[in-house]
Amino acid sequence: MRYSQNIFAYVSTIALASAFALPAFSQAQAPAAKSQAFGIVDRDKVVTSYPKAQSAAEELRKSEEKVHKLIEDSNKQYEEAKNAHKPPAELEGLQKRLQASIDDEVKRVQARAQSLESQLETDIDAAIKAEAATHHVDVVMMKQAVLMGGVDLTEGVVKHLNIATAGSTKPQTK
C-alpha cells in the first residue's frame, strides 16, 4: 500500500511539474512561431454596397412581381371561365394549364435566383480572399460573430468589388 502511495505521489509531482512547465515552454517558443492574424468582414455592408448585388435584388423583385401578376391574371381568367358556366372538364383543363404556366415561371425565377446568388457569392468570396491576402490575414470571420479584435477588411472588400464591377461594365468601342 505504501509503495502505491509513493508511486501516486511521484506521478502527481511529475504531472504538476509538466502542467507548469509546458505552458511556460510554449510561451517561450511563441515568438518563433508564426502568429495567425484574423480578419473580419461585415457581409451585410458588403452586399448593400455592391452594385451588382443591388441590381440582382432589383431583377429578382421584378421577377417576383411578374409571378404575382401571372397568378392574379390566372385567377381572373379561371373565375371568368367559371362565371361563364364552362363545363367542369374544361375548367379543370384550364386550371392545369394555368398552374403549369405559373409553375414554369416560378421554376425559371428560382433558377435565376440561384444563379445570381452563386455568382454573387463567388465574387464576394474572391474579393474577401484578395483583401485577406493583401493584409496577410490567415482567417476571415463574419464581423457579427466577433466580439472584439481582428482586422476589418470590409472597406477593402467593397473596393475590390467596385473595381471588378467597373472593369466588367466598361463600354465597348466599335
Backbone as JSON Lines, residues from 0, in Angstrom:
{"i":0,"aa":"M","n":[0.82,-1.19,0.0],"ca":[0.0,0.0,0.0],"c":[0.86,1.25,0.0]}
{"i":1,"aa":"R","n":[1.92,1.23,0.83],"ca":[2.81,2.37,0.91],"c":[3.53,2.58,-0.42]}
{"i":2,"aa":"Y","n":[3.86,1.5,-1.1],"ca":[4.52,1.57,-2.39],"c":[3.62,2.28,-3.41]}
{"i":3,"aa":"S","n":[2.31,1.98,-3.44],"ca":[1.41,2.62,-4.39],"c":[1.21,4.09,-4.06]}
{"i":4,"aa":"Q","n":[1.27,4.46,-2.77],"ca":[1.16,5.88,-2.39],"c":[2.38,6.64,-2.87]}
{"i":5,"aa":"N","n":[3.54,6.03,-2.81],"ca":[4.77,6.68,-3.27],"c":[4.72,6.88,-4.79]}
{"i":6,"aa":"I","n":[4.23,5.87,-5.5],"ca":[4.13,5.98,-6.95],"c":[3.12,7.07,-7.31]}
{"i":7,"aa":"F","n":[1.99,7.09,-6.59],"ca":[0.97,8.11,-6.84],"c":[1.54,9.51,-6.6]}
{"i":8,"aa":"A","n":[2.29,9.68,-5.51],"ca":[2.9,10.97,-5.2],"c":[3.91,11.35,-6.28]}
{"i":9,"aa":"Y","n":[4.7,10.39,-6.73],"ca":[5.71,10.63,-7.76],"c":[5.05,11.05,-9.08]}
{"i":10,"aa":"V","n":[3.99,10.32,-9.48],"ca":[3.28,10.61,-10.72],"c":[2.6,11.98,-10.61]}
{"i":11,"aa":"S","n":[2.01,12.27,-9.47],"ca":[1.35,13.56,-9.25],"c":[2.35,14.7,-9.37]}
{"i":12,"aa":"T","n":[3.53,14.52,-8.81],"ca":[4.56,15.55,-8.87],"c":[4.98,15.79,-10.32]}
{"i":13,"aa":"I","n":[5.16,14.72,-11.07],"ca":[5.55,14.85,-12.47],"c":[4.44,15.55,-13.26]}
{"i":14,"aa":"A","n":[3.18,15.18,-12.99],"ca":[2.06,15.8,-13.7],"c":[1.98,17.29,-13.39]}
{"i":15,"aa":"L","n":[2.13,17.66,-12.15],"ca":[2.1,19.08,-11.78],"c":[3.26,19.84,-12.41]}
{"i":16,"aa":"A","n":[4.43,19.26,-12.37],"ca":[5.59,19.92,-12.96],"c":[5.39,20.11,-14.46]}
{"i":17,"aa":"S","n":[4.82,19.1,-15.11],"ca":[4.55,19.2,-16.54],"c":[3.51,20.27,-16.83]}
{"i":18,"aa":"A","n":[2.5,20.33,-15.98],"ca":[1.44,21.32,-16.18],"c":[1.98,22.74,-16.11]}
{"i":19,"aa":"F","n":[2.95,22.98,-15.26],"ca":[3.52,24.32,-15.15],"c":[4.62,24.56,-16.18]}
{"i":20,"aa":"A","n":[5.35,23.54,-16.53],"ca":[6.48,23.7,-17.43],"c":[6.04,23.85,-18.89]}
{"i":21,"aa":"L","n":[5.05,23.09,-19.32],"ca":[4.65,23.12,-20.72],"c":[4.11,24.48,-21.16]}
{"i":22,"aa":"P","n":[3.22,25.14,-20.41],"ca":[2.78,26.46,-20.85],"c":[3.93,27.47,-20.91]}
{"i":23,"aa":"A","n":[4.84,27.39,-19.95],"ca":[5.98,28.31,-19.96],"c":[6.85,28.04,-21.17]}
{"i":24,"aa":"F","n":[7.05,26.76,-21.5],"ca":[7.85,26.39,-22.65],"c":[7.19,26.86,-23.94]}
{"i":25,"aa":"S","n":[5.85,26.68,-24.06],"ca":[5.18,27.07,-25.29],"c":[5.15,28.58,-25.45]}
{"i":26,"aa":"Q","n":[5.07,29.32,-24.32],"ca":[5.12,30.77,-24.41],"c":[6.51,31.24,-24.83]}
{"i":27,"aa":"A","n":[7.52,30.55,-24.37],"ca":[8.88,30.91,-24.76],"c":[9.08,30.66,-26.25]}
{"i":28,"aa":"Q","n":[8.4,29.66,-26.8],"ca":[8.51,29.34,-28.22],"c":[7.61,30.2,-29.09]}
{"i":29,"aa":"A","n":[6.63,30.88,-28.52],"ca":[5.63,31.62,-29.29],"c":[6.23,32.65,-30.25]}
{"i":30,"aa":"P","n":[7.21,33.45,-29.84],"ca":[7.74,34.43,-30.79],"c":[8.33,33.79,-32.04]}
{"i":31,"aa":"A","n":[8.87,32.6,-31.91],"ca":[9.45,31.94,-33.07],"c":[8.36,31.4,-33.99]}
{"i":32,"aa":"A","n":[7.21,31.06,-33.43],"ca":[6.12,30.53,-34.24],"c":[5.43,31.68,-34.99]}
{"i":33,"aa":"K","n":[4.84,31.34,-36.13],"ca":[4.13,32.33,-36.93],"c":[2.81,32.66,-36.25]}
{"i":34,"aa":"S","n":[2.55,33.92,-36.01],"ca":[1.28,34.3,-35.4],"c":[0.22,34.34,-36.49]}
{"i":35,"aa":"Q","n":[-0.99,33.95,-36.12],"ca":[-2.07,33.95,-37.09],"c":[-2.93,35.18,-36.88]}
{"i":36,"aa":"A","n":[-3.03,35.99,-37.91],"ca":[-3.89,37.16,-37.88],"c":[-5.25,36.75,-38.42]}
{"i":37,"aa":"F","n":[-6.28,37.4,-37.91],"ca":[-7.6,37.12,-38.47],"c":[-8.28,38.42,-38.84]}
{"i":38,"aa":"G","n":[-9.09,38.31,-39.86],"ca":[-9.81,39.47,-40.35],"c":[-11.29,39.3,-40.11]}
{"i":39,"aa":"I","n":[-11.99,40.42,-40.19],"ca":[-13.44,40.39,-40.06],"c":[-14.05,41.14,-41.24]}
{"i":40,"aa":"V","n":[-15.23,40.69,-41.64],"ca":[-15.94,41.32,-42.76],"c":[-17.4,41.46,-42.37]}
{"i":41,"aa":"D","n":[-17.92,42.66,-42.57],"ca":[-19.34,42.91,-42.37],"c":[-20.03,42.58,-43.7]}
{"i":42,"aa":"R","n":[-20.5,41.35,-43.81],"ca":[-21.05,40.85,-45.06],"c":[-22.3,41.64,-45.49]}
{"i":43,"aa":"D","n":[-23.1,42.07,-44.51],"ca":[-24.29,42.86,-44.84],"c":[-23.89,44.17,-45.53]}
{"i":44,"aa":"K","n":[-22.87,44.82,-44.99],"ca":[-22.41,46.08,-45.58],"c":[-21.82,45.82,-46.97]}
{"i":45,"aa":"V","n":[-21.12,44.72,-47.12],"ca":[-20.54,44.38,-48.42],"c":[-21.65,44.22,-49.45]}
{"i":46,"aa":"V","n":[-22.69,43.47,-49.09],"ca":[-23.78,43.21,-50.04],"c":[-24.53,44.51,-50.37]}
{"i":47,"aa":"T","n":[-24.81,45.33,-49.35],"ca":[-25.56,46.57,-49.62],"c":[-24.71,47.58,-50.39]}
{"i":48,"aa":"S","n":[-23.4,47.46,-50.34],"ca":[-22.52,48.39,-51.05],"c":[-22.12,47.9,-52.44]}
{"i":49,"aa":"Y","n":[-22.53,46.7,-52.78],"ca":[-22.13,46.08,-54.04],"c":[-23.21,46.32,-55.1]}
{"i":50,"aa":"P","n":[-22.93,47.15,-56.11],"ca":[-23.95,47.47,-57.13],"c":[-24.51,46.24,-57.83]}
{"i":51,"aa":"K","n":[-23.68,45.25,-58.07],"ca":[-24.13,44.04,-58.75],"c":[-25.19,43.31,-57.89]}
{"i":52,"aa":"A","n":[-25.01,43.33,-56.57],"ca":[-25.99,42.7,-55.68],"c":[-27.29,43.5,-55.68]}
{"i":53,"aa":"Q","n":[-27.17,44.81,-55.75],"ca":[-28.37,45.64,-55.79],"c":[-29.15,45.43,-57.08]}
{"i":54,"aa":"S","n":[-28.46,45.33,-58.19],"ca":[-29.16,45.09,-59.46],"c":[-29.77,43.69,-59.49]}
{"i":55,"aa":"A","n":[-29.09,42.72,-58.87],"ca":[-29.65,41.36,-58.8],"c":[-30.92,41.36,-57.95]}
{"i":56,"aa":"A","n":[-30.9,42.1,-56.85],"ca":[-32.08,42.19,-55.99],"c":[-33.24,42.84,-56.74]}
{"i":57,"aa":"E","n":[-32.94,43.86,-57.51],"ca":[-33.97,44.54,-58.29],"c":[-34.54,43.61,-59.37]}
{"i":58,"aa":"E","n":[-33.66,42.87,-60.02],"ca":[-34.11,41.91,-61.03],"c":[-35.04,40.86,-60.42]}
{"i":59,"aa":"L","n":[-34.66,40.36,-59.25],"ca":[-35.49,39.35,-58.59],"c":[-36.81,39.93,-58.1]}
{"i":60,"aa":"R","n":[-36.79,41.18,-57.67],"ca":[-38.03,41.83,-57.24],"c":[-38.99,41.95,-58.42]}
{"i":61,"aa":"K","n":[-38.46,42.34,-59.57],"ca":[-39.3,42.45,-60.77],"c":[-39.84,41.09,-61.2]}
{"i":62,"aa":"S","n":[-39.0,40.07,-61.09],"ca":[-39.45,38.72,-61.44],"c":[-40.55,38.24,-60.49]}
{"i":63,"aa":"E","n":[-40.4,38.57,-59.23],"ca":[-41.42,38.21,-58.24],"c":[-42.74,38.92,-58.55]}
{"i":64,"aa":"E","n":[-42.66,40.18,-58.91],"ca":[-43.86,40.92,-59.29],"c":[-44.52,40.28,-60.52]}
{"i":65,"aa":"K","n":[-43.69,39.83,-61.45],"ca":[-44.21,39.19,-62.66],"c":[-44.96,37.9,-62.29]}
{"i":66,"aa":"V","n":[-44.41,37.13,-61.36],"ca":[-45.07,35.9,-60.92],"c":[-46.4,36.22,-60.24]}
{"i":67,"aa":"H","n":[-46.41,37.25,-59.38],"ca":[-47.65,37.65,-58.72],"c":[-48.7,38.08,-59.73]}
{"i":68,"aa":"K","n":[-48.27,38.83,-60.73],"ca":[-49.21,39.28,-61.77],"c":[-49.74,38.08,-62.55]}
{"i":69,"aa":"L","n":[-48.89,37.13,-62.84],"ca":[-49.3,35.92,-63.55],"c":[-50.33,35.15,-62.73]}
{"i":70,"aa":"I","n":[-50.12,35.06,-61.43],"ca":[-51.07,34.38,-60.55],"c":[-52.41,35.12,-60.55]}
{"i":71,"aa":"E","n":[-52.35,36.44,-60.42],"ca":[-53.59,37.24,-60.43],"c":[-54.34,37.08,-61.75]}
{"i":72,"aa":"D","n":[-53.61,37.16,-62.85],"ca":[-54.23,37.03,-64.17],"c":[-54.83,35.63,-64.35]}
{"i":73,"aa":"S","n":[-54.12,34.63,-63.87],"ca":[-54.62,33.25,-63.97],"c":[-55.89,33.07,-63.15]}
{"i":74,"aa":"N","n":[-55.88,33.61,-61.94],"ca":[-57.08,33.53,-61.1],"c":[-58.26,34.24,-61.76]}
{"i":75,"aa":"K","n":[-57.99,35.4,-62.34],"ca":[-59.04,36.18,-63.01],"c":[-59.58,35.4,-64.21]}
{"i":76,"aa":"Q","n":[-58.68,34.81,-64.99],"ca":[-59.07,34.04,-66.16],"c":[-59.91,32.83,-65.75]}
{"i":77,"aa":"Y","n":[-59.52,32.17,-64.68],"ca":[-60.27,31.0,-64.2],"c":[-61.66,31.42,-63.71]}
{"i":78,"aa":"E","n":[-61.71,32.51,-62.96],"ca":[-63.01,33.0,-62.45],"c":[-63.94,33.39,-63.59]}
{"i":79,"aa":"E","n":[-63.38,34.03,-64.63],"ca":[-64.19,34.4,-65.79],"c":[-64.75,33.16,-66.47]}
{"i":80,"aa":"A","n":[-63.92,32.12,-66.61],"ca":[-64.38,30.87,-67.23],"c":[-65.44,30.21,-66.34]}
{"i":81,"aa":"K","n":[-65.26,30.28,-65.05],"ca":[-66.22,29.69,-64.11],"c":[-67.56,30.45,-64.16]}
{"i":82,"aa":"N","n":[-67.47,31.79,-64.22],"ca":[-68.69,32.61,-64.3],"c":[-69.41,32.45,-65.64]}
{"i":83,"aa":"A","n":[-68.68,32.04,-66.66],"ca":[-69.27,31.81,-67.98],"c":[-69.88,30.4,-68.05]}
{"i":84,"aa":"H","n":[-69.91,29.71,-66.92],"ca":[-70.51,28.37,-66.79],"c":[-69.89,27.36,-67.77]}
{"i":85,"aa":"K","n":[-68.56,27.4,-67.85],"ca":[-67.85,26.41,-68.67],"c":[-68.01,25.03,-68.01]}
{"i":86,"aa":"P","n":[-67.96,23.98,-68.81],"ca":[-68.09,22.63,-68.25],"c":[-66.93,22.32,-67.29]}
{"i":87,"aa":"P","n":[-67.16,21.49,-66.29],"ca":[-66.12,21.15,-65.31],"c":[-64.84,20.61,-65.95]}
{"i":88,"aa":"A","n":[-64.96,19.81,-66.99],"ca":[-63.77,19.27,-67.65],"c":[-62.93,20.39,-68.27]}
{"i":89,"aa":"E","n":[-63.59,21.35,-68.86],"ca":[-62.88,22.49,-69.46],"c":[-62.23,23.35,-68.37]}
{"i":90,"aa":"L","n":[-62.94,23.55,-67.26],"ca":[-62.37,24.31,-66.13],"c":[-61.15,23.61,-65.55]}
{"i":91,"aa":"E","n":[-61.24,22.29,-65.46],"ca":[-60.11,21.53,-64.93],"c":[-58.9,21.63,-65.85]}
{"i":92,"aa":"G","n":[-59.13,21.53,-67.16],"ca":[-58.04,21.67,-68.13],"c":[-57.42,23.05,-68.07]}
{"i":93,"aa":"L","n":[-58.28,24.07,-67.97],"ca":[-57.79,25.45,-67.87],"c":[-56.95,25.63,-66.6]}
{"i":94,"aa":"Q","n":[-57.46,25.09,-65.51],"ca":[-56.73,25.21,-64.24],"c":[-55.35,24.54,-64.34]}
{"i":95,"aa":"K","n":[-55.28,23.39,-64.95],"ca":[-53.99,22.69,-65.1],"c":[-53.03,23.48,-65.97]}
{"i":96,"aa":"R","n":[-53.54,24.04,-67.08],"ca":[-52.68,24.85,-67.96],"c":[-52.17,26.1,-67.24]}
{"i":97,"aa":"L","n":[-53.08,26.77,-66.54],"ca":[-52.68,27.98,-65.81],"c":[-51.66,27.66,-64.72]}
{"i":98,"aa":"Q","n":[-51.91,26.56,-63.98],"ca":[-50.99,26.17,-62.92],"c":[-49.63,25.78,-63.5]}
{"i":99,"aa":"A","n":[-49.64,25.11,-64.64],"ca":[-48.38,24.71,-65.28],"c":[-47.57,25.95,-65.69]}
{"i":100,"aa":"S","n":[-48.26,26.97,-66.22],"ca":[-47.53,28.18,-66.63],"c":[-46.98,28.91,-65.4]}
{"i":101,"aa":"I","n":[-47.74,28.91,-64.31],"ca":[-47.23,29.53,-63.07],"c":[-46.03,28.75,-62.55]}
{"i":102,"aa":"D","n":[-46.14,27.42,-62.53],"ca":[-45.04,26.59,-62.05],"c":[-43.78,26.77,-62.87]}
{"i":103,"aa":"D","n":[-43.95,26.85,-64.19],"ca":[-42.79,27.07,-65.07],"c":[-42.11,28.4,-64.78]}
{"i":104,"aa":"E","n":[-42.91,29.43,-64.59],"ca":[-42.34,30.76,-64.3],"c":[-41.64,30.77,-62.95]}
{"i":105,"aa":"V","n":[-42.23,30.13,-61.96],"ca":[-41.61,30.06,-60.63],"c":[-40.28,29.31,-60.7]}
{"i":106,"aa":"K","n":[-40.25,28.21,-61.44],"ca":[-39.0,27.45,-61.6],"c":[-37.93,28.29,-62.28]}
{"i":107,"aa":"R","n":[-38.36,29.04,-63.29],"ca":[-37.4,29.9,-64.01],"c":[-36.84,30.97,-63.07]}
{"i":108,"aa":"V","n":[-37.71,31.57,-62.28],"ca":[-37.27,32.62,-61.34],"c":[-36.35,32.02,-60.27]}
{"i":109,"aa":"Q","n":[-36.69,30.84,-59.76],"ca":[-35.86,30.2,-58.75],"c":[-34.48,29.85,-59.31]}
{"i":110,"aa":"A","n":[-34.44,29.36,-60.53],"ca":[-33.16,29.03,-61.16],"c":[-32.31,30.29,-61.34]}
{"i":111,"aa":"R","n":[-32.95,31.36,-61.75],"ca":[-32.23,32.62,-61.93],"c":[-31.72,33.14,-60.58]}
{"i":112,"aa":"A","n":[-32.54,33.03,-59.55],"ca":[-32.14,33.48,-58.22],"c":[-30.94,32.68,-57.72]}
{"i":113,"aa":"Q","n":[-30.96,31.37,-57.92],"ca":[-29.83,30.53,-57.51],"c":[-28.57,30.88,-58.29]}
{"i":114,"aa":"S","n":[-28.74,31.14,-59.58],"ca":[-27.6,31.51,-60.41],"c":[-26.99,32.83,-59.94]}
{"i":115,"aa":"L","n":[-27.85,33.83,-59.7],"ca":[-27.36,35.13,-59.23],"c":[-26.69,35.0,-57.87]}
{"i":116,"aa":"E","n":[-27.31,34.24,-56.97],"ca":[-26.73,34.07,-55.64],"c":[-25.36,33.4,-55.71]}
{"i":117,"aa":"S","n":[-25.26,32.39,-56.53],"ca":[-23.98,31.69,-56.69],"c":[-22.91,32.62,-57.25]}
{"i":118,"aa":"Q","n":[-23.28,33.4,-58.25],"ca":[-22.34,34.34,-58.87],"c":[-21.9,35.41,-57.86]}
{"i":119,"aa":"L","n":[-22.85,35.94,-57.11],"ca":[-22.52,36.96,-56.1],"c":[-21.62,36.38,-55.01]}
{"i":120,"aa":"E","n":[-21.93,35.18,-54.55],"ca":[-21.1,34.53,-53.53],"c":[-19.68,34.34,-54.04]}
{"i":121,"aa":"T","n":[-19.55,33.92,-55.29],"ca":[-18.23,33.72,-55.88],"c":[-17.46,35.04,-55.93]}
{"i":122,"aa":"D","n":[-18.12,36.1,-56.39],"ca":[-17.48,37.41,-56.48],"c":[-17.06,37.92,-55.09]}
{"i":123,"aa":"I","n":[-17.96,37.82,-54.13],"ca":[-17.68,38.32,-52.78],"c":[-16.57,37.51,-52.13]}
{"i":124,"aa":"D","n":[-16.63,36.19,-52.27],"ca":[-15.58,35.35,-51.69],"c":[-14.21,35.66,-52.31]}
{"i":125,"aa":"A","n":[-14.18,35.88,-53.62],"ca":[-12.92,36.21,-54.28],"c":[-12.38,37.55,-53.77]}
{"i":126,"aa":"A","n":[-13.26,38.52,-53.57],"ca":[-12.83,39.83,-53.06],"c":[-12.33,39.7,-51.62]}
{"i":127,"aa":"I","n":[-12.98,38.89,-50.83],"ca":[-12.53,38.66,-49.44],"c":[-11.16,38.01,-49.44]}
{"i":128,"aa":"K","n":[-10.97,37.0,-50.28],"ca":[-9.68,36.32,-50.36],"c":[-8.57,37.28,-50.81]}
{"i":129,"aa":"A","n":[-8.88,38.12,-51.78],"ca":[-7.89,39.08,-52.28],"c":[-7.52,40.08,-51.18]}
{"i":130,"aa":"E","n":[-8.52,40.58,-50.48],"ca":[-8.26,41.55,-49.41],"c":[-7.51,40.89,-48.25]}
{"i":131,"aa":"A","n":[-7.85,39.65,-47.94],"ca":[-7.16,38.92,-46.88],"c":[-5.69,38.72,-47.24]}
{"i":132,"aa":"A","n":[-5.43,38.41,-48.5],"ca":[-4.05,38.23,-48.94],"c":[-3.28,39.55,-48.86]}
{"i":133,"aa":"T","n":[-3.94,40.65,-49.2],"ca":[-3.31,41.96,-49.13],"c":[-2.87,42.29,-47.7]}
{"i":134,"aa":"H","n":[-3.7,41.93,-46.73],"ca":[-3.4,42.23,-45.32],"c":[-2.71,41.08,-44.6]}
{"i":135,"aa":"H","n":[-2.32,40.04,-45.34],"ca":[-1.66,38.86,-44.77],"c":[-2.47,38.26,-43.63]}
{"i":136,"aa":"V","n":[-3.76,38.1,-43.89],"ca":[-4.68,37.54,-42.9],"c":[-4.9,36.07,-43.21]}
{"i":137,"aa":"D","n":[-4.81,35.24,-42.17],"ca":[-4.95,33.79,-42.34],"c":[-6.4,33.32,-42.25]}
{"i":138,"aa":"V","n":[-7.2,34.0,-41.43],"ca":[-8.57,33.59,-41.16],"c":[-9.47,34.81,-41.29]}
{"i":139,"aa":"V","n":[-10.64,34.64,-41.91],"ca":[-11.61,35.73,-42.0],"c":[-12.93,35.22,-41.42]}
{"i":140,"aa":"M","n":[-13.49,36.05,-40.55],"ca":[-14.75,35.7,-39.9],"c":[-15.76,36.81,-40.13]}
{"i":141,"aa":"M","n":[-17.03,36.47,-39.97],"ca":[-18.07,37.48,-40.1],"c":[-18.01,38.41,-38.9]}
{"i":142,"aa":"K","n":[-18.11,39.69,-39.14],"ca":[-17.98,40.7,-38.09],"c":[-18.99,40.47,-36.97]}
{"i":143,"aa":"Q","n":[-20.19,40.03,-37.32],"ca":[-21.24,39.82,-36.34],"c":[-20.9,38.71,-35.35]}
{"i":144,"aa":"A","n":[-19.97,37.82,-35.72],"ca":[-19.61,36.7,-34.86],"c":[-18.42,37.02,-33.95]}
{"i":145,"aa":"V","n":[-17.83,38.2,-34.1],"ca":[-16.63,38.54,-33.34],"c":[-16.95,39.67,-32.37]}
{"i":146,"aa":"L","n":[-16.68,39.43,-31.12],"ca":[-16.94,40.44,-30.1],"c":[-15.93,41.57,-30.2]}
{"i":147,"aa":"M","n":[-14.65,41.21,-30.3],"ca":[-13.61,42.23,-30.42],"c":[-12.39,41.64,-31.11]}
{"i":148,"aa":"G","n":[-11.59,42.52,-31.68],"ca":[-10.36,42.1,-32.33],"c":[-10.55,41.88,-33.82]}
{"i":149,"aa":"G","n":[-9.47,41.58,-34.47],"ca":[-9.48,41.31,-35.89],"c":[-9.25,42.55,-36.73]}
{"i":150,"aa":"V","n":[-8.78,42.33,-37.94],"ca":[-8.54,43.4,-38.9],"c":[-9.8,43.53,-39.75]}
{"i":151,"aa":"D","n":[-10.42,44.7,-39.74],"ca":[-11.65,44.9,-40.52],"c":[-11.3,45.06,-42.0]}
{"i":152,"aa":"L","n":[-11.75,44.11,-42.79],"ca":[-11.46,44.07,-44.22],"c":[-12.62,44.6,-45.07]}
{"i":153,"aa":"T","n":[-13.7,45.01,-44.44],"ca":[-14.93,45.34,-45.14],"c":[-14.73,46.38,-46.24]}
{"i":154,"aa":"E","n":[-14.13,47.51,-45.91],"ca":[-13.96,48.58,-46.91],"c":[-13.11,48.12,-48.09]}
{"i":155,"aa":"G","n":[-12.06,47.37,-47.82],"ca":[-11.22,46.86,-48.9],"c":[-11.96,45.89,-49.8]}
{"i":156,"aa":"V","n":[-12.81,45.06,-49.19],"ca":[-13.61,44.11,-49.98],"c":[-14.57,44.88,-50.89]}
{"i":157,"aa":"V","n":[-15.22,45.91,-50.34],"ca":[-16.13,46.74,-51.14],"c":[-15.37,47.38,-52.3]}
{"i":158,"aa":"K","n":[-14.16,47.88,-52.03],"ca":[-13.36,48.5,-53.11],"c":[-13.01,47.47,-54.18]}
{"i":159,"aa":"H","n":[-12.61,46.25,-53.76],"ca":[-12.3,45.19,-54.74],"c":[-13.52,44.91,-55.61]}
{"i":160,"aa":"L","n":[-14.68,44.82,-55.0],"ca":[-15.89,44.52,-55.77],"c":[-16.25,45.65,-56.72]}
{"i":161,"aa":"N","n":[-16.11,46.88,-56.27],"ca":[-16.43,48.02,-57.13],"c":[-15.45,48.14,-58.28]}
{"i":162,"aa":"I","n":[-14.19,47.83,-58.04],"ca":[-13.2,47.84,-59.12],"c":[-13.53,46.75,-60.13]}
{"i":163,"aa":"A","n":[-13.88,45.57,-59.62],"ca":[-14.23,44.45,-60.52],"c":[-15.48,44.79,-61.32]}
{"i":164,"aa":"T","n":[-16.46,45.42,-60.66],"ca":[-17.7,45.8,-61.35],"c":[-17.42,46.86,-62.41]}
{"i":165,"aa":"A","n":[-16.61,47.86,-62.08],"ca":[-16.28,48.91,-63.04],"c":[-15.52,48.33,-64.23]}
{"i":166,"aa":"G","n":[-14.66,47.36,-63.97],"ca":[-13.9,46.74,-65.04],"c":[-14.75,45.89,-65.96]}
{"i":167,"aa":"S","n":[-15.83,45.31,-65.43],"ca":[-16.66,44.44,-66.25],"c":[-17.77,45.19,-66.97]}
{"i":168,"aa":"T","n":[-17.97,46.47,-66.63],"ca":[-19.04,47.24,-67.28],"c":[-18.49,48.36,-68.16]}
{"i":169,"aa":"K","n":[-17.25,48.24,-68.6],"ca":[-16.69,49.25,-69.5],"c":[-17.43,49.2,-70.83]}
{"i":170,"aa":"P","n":[-17.74,50.38,-71.37],"ca":[-18.42,50.38,-72.68],"c":[-17.49,49.82,-73.76]}
{"i":171,"aa":"Q","n":[-18.1,49.08,-74.66],"ca":[-17.29,48.51,-75.75],"c":[-17.23,49.5,-76.89]}
{"i":172,"aa":"T","n":[-16.05,49.62,-77.49],"ca":[-15.88,50.53,-78.63],"c":[-15.91,49.7,-79.9]}
{"i":173,"aa":"K","n":[-16.5,50.3,-80.92],"ca":[-16.6,49.59,-82.2],"c":[-15.67,50.15,-83.21]}
